[in-house]
Amino acid sequence: MAFDADNHYYEALDAFTRHLDPGLGPRCVQWAEVNGRHYHVVGGRVSHAVVNPTFDPVAKAGALHDYFRGNPEGKSPLEFLRAREPIRADYRDRDARLATLDEFGLESIWLFPTLGILYEELLKHDPEAVTLTFTAFNRWLDEDWGVNYQDRIYAAPYLSLCDVDWAVRELDWALERDARVVVMRPAAPTTKVGQLPPTHPTFDPFWARANEAGITVEVLSNSGPGPDLVPGPDGVAMAREINDHLAKACAKYPARFAGFASLPMQSPDAAAKELARTVKELGFVGAMVNGTTEGKFLDDPSYDGILAAAEELDVPIYIHPHIPPAAVREAYFSGLPEGAGRVLETAGWGWHSEVAVHVLRMVVAGSLDKHPKLKLIIGHMGEMLPVMMARIEDVFANEVEHLKRPVHRTILDQVWLTTSGIFTEPPFLAALLTFGIDRIMFSIDYPYAPNADGRAFLDRLSLAPADMAKLTHRNADALLKLQV
């Protein structure tokens, strides 16, 4: 049976108020009715973070299934979400959720909030209100779900570093109840003295307690463009500052933290040196590159030093898609109905074709031949490459005498892929028949991709137990050198 690391609940109507002194409602959280609809009032202001915080009725599970699989009828996301149903028992009841786990063959889950993660931002001006609100919230969580229910449902108490003493006390409270995971907002907390990075010495008592308890902490790295957009010394300095910021956490608890380097791509020589520095001195495990830089892909000769550094260091480069350059956007994606062009140029098609082109350029330009031990990671079941492998080989056959290996062999030797929420057999079979089981890593994206689809997808696969283990975790363990 499988373990699911990303399940969610819909909060009960009194999740924030059951254990909160009613007199604190105006300062923390309370309900209000506005024009016949119910809203949370958070910190004295009506919150529209979620349109329907009662969650009853709620959009059907998997409502966006067709939208993310081509949207053949051209509907807007809101049209898909209009089909609602009464809230299901397993969204709020732990025994009903256990039955759902059994139905989908899940041994156990981590369980995370839906509303809870949103409200710290709305209360950050009042750190004490944050602690009062989430003390009450965690007591509700323990009553309704339990932080460890039958060793199958591990509901995550919500912690904030806005008050480090409170965070330590609340962590101890959770540990006394055998908590296995906690959840924190991925942002610098706002304390009584202002906003501080999570690595600030003020928070050392909390991290020390977490480390002592053996809590696994999620690591967040810079996932979007940053120093790659900034030319010259400013970009180099920005990359170094970002990487050093992350490294403070990595250095304190190396068994808990890891990092991918941000690189100043407009200064390639400096980028290669920064990659080497982050791996050798900071212990980072690779780098992330977002699309093109000034219209150039990684096959550009100016980036050869970066590729050489990654190869020598034996760390992967994750090629992440990015918004297309203005000229590409204008030529291919302009003149379309509102919203449609944006989706087409990104998640609907453009992101995937861009990454595929990126990899193919690196092959036919000879970059991967020059660096045969370089490792690349791409997502979304191979970004359409698997279904085109035979075609690519046929049409390039007479035009690649300059290469040491056939195009498809080079890709198979040096590229790893993830499923990334694509749960249908045809793309998986194409990936399996081309890349092989050793290069595919299973990934799920609940609630954006339904758990049911991911579970049903695994159930439909006729794989030997060893191959299923490779797909679900062993390939990732080996590639990323995970200590598990």
C-alpha positions in Angstrom: 0.0 0.0 0.0 1.1 3.6 -0.7 1.8 6.6 1.5 0.3 9.9 0.4 2.3 13.0 1.6 -0.3 15.6 0.5 -3.9 15.1 1.7 -6.2 18.0 2.9 -9.3 18.5 5.0 -12.0 21.2 4.8 -12.1 22.9 8.2 -15.3 22.5 10.4 -17.4 25.6 10.8 -16.0 26.1 14.3 -12.4 25.1 13.6 -11.1 28.5 14.6 -13.7 29.4 17.2 -14.5 26.3 19.2 -11.6 26.8 21.6 -11.3 30.6 21.2 -12.5 33.0 23.9 -15.5 34.7 22.2 -14.2 38.0 23.4 -11.2 37.6 21.2 -13.2 37.0 18.1 -12.9 40.6 16.8 -9.1 40.4 17.2 -8.8 36.9 15.8 -11.5 35.0 13.8 -15.3 35.2 13.8 -18.1 34.6 11.5 -20.2 37.3 9.7 -23.1 37.2 7.2 -22.8 39.6 4.3 -25.7 39.7 1.8 -26.8 36.3 2.7 -23.4 34.7 2.5 -21.1 33.6 5.4 -17.6 34.8 5.6 -14.8 34.7 8.1 -13.8 38.1 9.7 -10.0 37.8 10.3 -8.3 40.5 12.3 -11.4 42.7 12.1 -11.7 42.5 8.3 -13.9 40.3 6.1 -11.8 37.7 4.4 -12.4 36.9 0.8 -9.4 34.5 0.6 -11.9 31.7 0.1 -15.3 32.5 -1.5 -17.1 29.8 0.5 -15.4 29.1 3.8 -18.3 26.9 4.9 -17.3 24.4 2.1 -20.9 23.2 1.8 -21.7 22.8 -0.9 -18.2 22.4 -2.4 -16.8 21.7 -5.9 -16.8 18.0 -6.7 -13.5 16.1 -6.3 -11.5 16.2 -9.5 -13.7 19.0 -10.9 -10.8 20.4 -12.9 -9.8 17.0 -14.4 -10.9 17.9 -18.0 -9.5 21.4 -17.7 -6.0 20.2 -17.1 -6.3 17.5 -19.7 -6.8 19.7 -22.7 -10.1 21.4 -21.9 -11.7 20.2 -25.2 -14.8 22.3 -24.6 -12.9 25.5 -23.9 -14.5 26.2 -20.6 -13.2 28.6 -18.0 -12.0 27.1 -14.6 -15.0 28.7 -12.9 -17.4 26.8 -15.1 -15.8 23.5 -14.0 -16.1 24.5 -10.4 -19.8 25.4 -10.6 -20.8 21.8 -10.3 -21.1 21.4 -6.6 -22.2 18.8 -4.2 -22.9 18.6 -0.4 -19.7 18.2 1.5 -18.6 14.6 1.8 -18.2 13.0 5.2 -14.5 12.1 4.5 -13.7 15.8 4.1 -14.3 16.4 7.8 -14.6 13.0 9.5 -11.5 10.9 10.3 -13.2 7.5 10.2 -14.8 8.3 6.9 -11.4 9.3 5.6 -9.9 6.0 6.8 -12.5 4.3 4.6 -11.4 6.4 1.7 -7.8 5.5 2.3 -8.8 1.8 2.2 -10.8 2.4 -1.0 -7.8 3.8 -2.8 -5.2 1.5 -1.3 -3.4 4.1 0.9 -1.7 2.9 4.1 -1.4 6.4 5.6 -1.3 10.1 4.9 -0.1 13.5 5.9 -3.1 15.7 6.4 -2.9 19.5 5.9 -5.3 22.5 6.3 -7.1 24.4 3.6 -8.0 27.6 5.3 -5.5 27.4 8.1 -2.5 28.2 5.9 -4.1 31.4 4.7 -4.9 33.3 7.9 -1.4 33.9 9.4 -0.8 36.5 6.6 -4.1 38.2 7.5 -3.1 38.4 11.2 0.6 39.1 10.9 0.3 42.7 12.1 -0.7 41.2 15.5 1.6 38.3 16.4 -0.2 37.5 19.6 -3.5 37.1 17.7 -1.7 34.6 15.5 -0.7 32.5 18.5 -4.2 32.8 20.1 -5.8 31.8 16.8 -3.7 28.8 16.1 -3.6 27.5 19.6 -7.4 27.3 19.3 -7.1 25.9 15.8 -4.7 23.1 16.9 -7.0 22.1 19.8 -9.9 21.7 17.3 -7.6 19.7 15.0 -6.7 17.3 17.9 -10.3 16.8 18.8 -11.7 16.3 15.3 -8.8 14.5 13.6 -6.0 13.8 16.1 -2.4 14.5 15.2 -1.8 10.8 14.9 -5.0 8.8 14.3 -4.5 5.0 14.3 -1.0 5.5 12.9 -2.6 6.2 9.5 -3.8 9.8 9.6 -1.0 12.3 10.6 -2.7 15.7 10.8 -0.3 18.5 10.9 -0.6 21.1 13.7 0.0 24.6 12.5 3.0 26.5 13.9 4.3 30.0 13.4 7.6 31.6 14.3 6.0 34.9 15.0 6.6 34.1 18.7 9.4 31.6 19.1 8.6 30.8 22.7 5.0 29.9 21.7 6.3 27.9 18.8 8.5 25.8 21.1 5.6 25.2 23.5 3.2 24.3 20.8 5.7 22.0 19.2 6.1 20.2 22.6 2.3 20.0 22.8 2.3 18.3 19.4 5.1 15.9 20.2 3.4 14.8 23.4 0.5 13.7 21.1 2.9 11.8 18.8 2.8 14.2 16.0 4.8 13.1 12.9 4.6 16.3 10.9 3.9 20.0 11.4 3.0 22.7 8.9 4.3 26.2 8.6 3.7 29.1 6.2 6.4 29.3 3.5 7.3 32.9 4.3 9.5 34.9 6.6 7.5 35.3 9.9 6.5 38.7 11.2 7.5 39.1 14.9 7.0 41.9 17.4 10.3 43.4 16.1 9.4 43.0 12.4 9.8 40.4 9.7 12.8 38.0 10.2 14.1 35.2 8.0 13.5 31.7 9.4 17.3 31.3 9.7 17.6 34.3 12.1 19.3 33.3 15.4 16.1 34.3 17.2 14.5 31.1 16.0 17.4 28.8 17.0 15.6 27.4 20.1 12.7 26.2 17.8 14.9 24.6 15.2 17.0 23.0 17.9 13.9 21.5 19.5 12.7 20.3 16.1 16.0 18.7 15.3 16.1 17.0 18.7 12.7 15.6 18.1 13.6 14.3 14.7 10.9 16.3 12.9 11.3 16.4 9.1 11.1 20.0 7.9 10.1 20.8 4.3 12.8 22.8 2.5 11.8 25.7 0.2 14.2 27.1 -2.3 14.0 29.9 -4.8 11.7 28.4 -7.5 11.1 31.4 -9.7 13.2 33.7 -11.8 15.4 36.1 -9.8 19.2 36.7 -10.3 18.9 35.2 -13.8 17.0 38.4 -14.8 19.6 40.8 -13.4 22.7 41.6 -15.4 26.3 42.2 -14.2 27.5 42.4 -10.6 24.0 43.0 -9.2 22.8 39.7 -10.5 25.9 37.9 -9.1 25.4 39.6 -5.7 21.7 38.7 -5.7 22.4 35.0 -6.4 25.1 34.8 -3.7 22.7 36.5 -1.2 19.9 34.1 -2.0 22.1 31.1 -1.8 23.8 32.2 1.4 20.3 32.9 2.9 19.2 29.3 2.2 22.6 27.9 3.3 22.2 29.2 6.8 19.4 26.8 7.3 21.2 24.0 5.5 24.3 24.4 7.5 22.5 24.3 10.9 20.6 21.1 10.2 22.2 19.3 7.2 20.1 16.2 7.8 17.0 18.2 7.5 17.8 20.8 4.8 19.0 20.8 1.2 19.1 23.4 -1.5 19.2 24.1 -5.3 21.3 27.0 -6.3 20.0 30.1 -8.0 22.4 31.2 -10.6 23.2 34.6 -12.2 22.6 33.4 -15.7 23.5 36.7 -17.4 27.0 36.3 -16.0 27.9 32.7 -17.1 31.4 32.6 -15.7 30.2 33.8 -12.3 27.3 31.4 -12.5 29.6 28.4 -12.9 31.7 29.6 -9.9 28.6 30.2 -7.9 27.3 26.6 -8.6 30.7 25.2 -7.5 30.7 27.3 -4.4 27.2 26.3 -3.4 27.9 22.6 -3.8 31.4 22.5 -2.3 31.0 25.1 0.4 27.2 25.1 1.1 26.3 21.5 0.4 23.7 22.2 -2.3 22.5 19.3 -4.5 22.0 21.0 -7.8 20.7 24.0 -9.6 17.5 25.3 -11.2 17.4 27.1 -14.5 14.2 28.9 -15.6 13.7 28.7 -19.4 15.8 31.0 -21.6 18.1 33.9 -20.5 18.2 36.8 -23.0 16.8 34.4 -25.6 19.6 31.8 -25.1 19.2 28.2 -24.1 21.7 26.2 -22.2 23.4 25.0 -25.4 24.8 28.5 -25.9 28.6 28.3 -25.8 28.6 31.0 -23.1 27.0 28.4 -20.7 29.5 25.7 -21.2 31.2 26.5 -17.9 28.0 26.0 -16.1 27.4 22.6 -17.7 31.0 21.5 -17.0 30.7 22.5 -13.4 27.5 20.5 -12.9 29.1 17.5 -14.6 32.2 17.7 -12.5 30.2 18.2 -9.3 27.8 15.3 -10.2 24.7 17.4 -9.5 21.6 17.7 -11.7 20.3 20.8 -13.4 16.5 21.1 -13.2 15.2 22.7 -16.4 12.1 24.6 -15.4 9.8 26.3 -17.9 9.3 30.0 -17.9 7.0 32.6 -19.6 8.0 32.7 -23.2 9.9 35.7 -24.6 7.9 38.6 -25.9 8.5 37.7 -29.6 7.4 34.1 -29.1 4.3 35.2 -27.2 3.4 37.7 -29.9 3.9 35.2 -32.7 2.2 32.1 -31.3 -0.1 33.1 -28.5 -1.5 36.6 -29.1 -4.9 37.5 -30.5 -6.8 34.8 -28.5 -9.7 35.2 -26.1 -8.8 36.5 -22.6 -7.2 33.8 -20.6 -6.9 31.3 -23.4 -3.6 32.7 -24.7 -2.1 32.8 -21.2 -3.0 29.1 -20.6 -1.8 28.1 -24.1 1.6 29.8 -23.7 2.1 28.2 -20.2 0.6 25.1 -18.7 -1.7 24.3 -21.6 1.2 23.7 -24.1 3.9 26.3 -24.2 5.8 25.3 -21.1 6.0 21.7 -22.2 7.1 22.5 -25.7 9.7 25.0 -24.5 11.4 22.4 -22.2 11.3 19.8 -24.9 13.0 22.2 -27.3 15.5 23.1 -24.6 16.6 19.5 -24.2 16.7 18.8 -27.9 18.8 21.8 -28.5 21.3 20.6 -26.0 21.4 17.3 -27.8 21.8 18.4 -31.4 24.1 21.2 -30.5 26.5 18.6 -29.0 26.3 20.0 -25.5 25.4 16.7 -24.0 28.0 14.8 -26.0 30.6 17.3 -24.7 29.3 16.7 -21.1 28.2 13.0 -21.2 27.9 12.7 -17.4 25.6 15.8 -17.0 22.2 15.0 -15.5 19.0 16.8 -16.4 15.6 16.7 -14.7 12.4 17.6 -16.6 8.7 17.2 -15.5 5.2 16.4 -16.8 6.0 12.8 -18.1 8.9 14.1 -20.2 7.4 17.3 -21.6 6.1 15.5 -24.7 9.5 14.0 -25.6 8.5 10.3 -25.1 5.8 10.3 -27.8 8.2 12.0 -30.3 11.3 9.9 -29.7 10.9 7.6 -32.7 10.0 10.5 -35.0 13.0 12.5 -33.8 15.3 9.6 -34.5 13.9 9.1 -38.0 14.1 12.7 -39.1 17.4 13.5 -37.6 19.1 10.3 -38.8 20.9 11.9 -41.7 21.6 15.3 -40.1 23.5 14.4 -36.9 26.8 13.0 -38.1 28.5 15.4 -35.8 27.1 13.7 -32.7 28.7 10.8 -30.9 25.4 9.1 -30.1 21.9 8.9 -31.6 19.6 11.7 -30.4 17.3 9.3 -28.4 20.3 7.5 -26.8 21.7 10.8 -25.5 18.4 11.8 -24.0 17.9 8.4 -22.3 21.5 8.5 -20.9 21.2 11.9 -19.4 17.5 12.9 -18.7 15.2 11.9 -15.8 11.5 12.8 -15.8 8.5 12.9 -13.4 4.9 12.1 -13.9 3.8 15.5 -12.4 0.1 14.8 -12.2 -0.3 13.1 -15.6 -2.3 10.0 -14.7 -3.3 8.4 -18.0 -1.7 5.3 -19.5 -0.8 6.5 -23.0 1.8 9.1 -21.9 3.1 6.7 -19.2 3.4 3.9 -21.6 5.3 6.1 -24.0 7.6 7.1 -21.3 8.1 3.6 -20.1 8.8 2.3 -23.6 11.3 5.0 -24.3 12.9 6.2 -21.1 12.4 2.9 -19.1 11.3 2.4 -15.5 14.7 3.6 -14.1 14.1 7.2 -15.3 10.5 7.8 -14.2 9.6 9.3 -10.8 6.0 9.3 -9.6 4.5 12.6 -8.5 1.0 13.7 -7.4 -0.4 17.2 -7.0 -3.4 17.0 -4.8 -5.8 18.8 -4.7 -5.1 20.2 -8.1 -4.9 16.7 -9.4 -7.3 14.3 -7.6 -5.8 11.7 -5.3 -8.3 9.2 -6.8 -6.8 9.6 -10.2 -3.3 9.1 -8.9 -4.3 6.0 -6.9 -6.3 4.6 -9.7 -3.4 5.2 -12.1 -1.0 3.2 -9.9 -3.6 0.4 -9.5 -4.0 0.1 -13.3 -0.3 -0.3 -13.8 0.9 -3.9 -14.2 4.4 -3.5 -12.8 6.6 -5.9 -10.9 6.9 -4.9 -7.2 10.6 -3.9 -7.7 9.6 -1.6 -10.7 6.7 -0.1 -8.7 9.2 0.7 -5.9 11.4 2.4 -8.5 8.6 4.5 -9.8 7.2 5.5 -6.4 10.4 6.4 -4.6 13.7 4.5 -5.4 14.5 6.4 -8.5 14.2 9.7 -6.7 16.2 8.4 -3.8 19.1 7.4 -6.1 19.1 10.5 -8.3 19.0 13.0 -5.5 21.1 11.0 -3.1 18.4 11.0 -0.5 19.3 9.5 2.9 16.3 7.4 3.5 
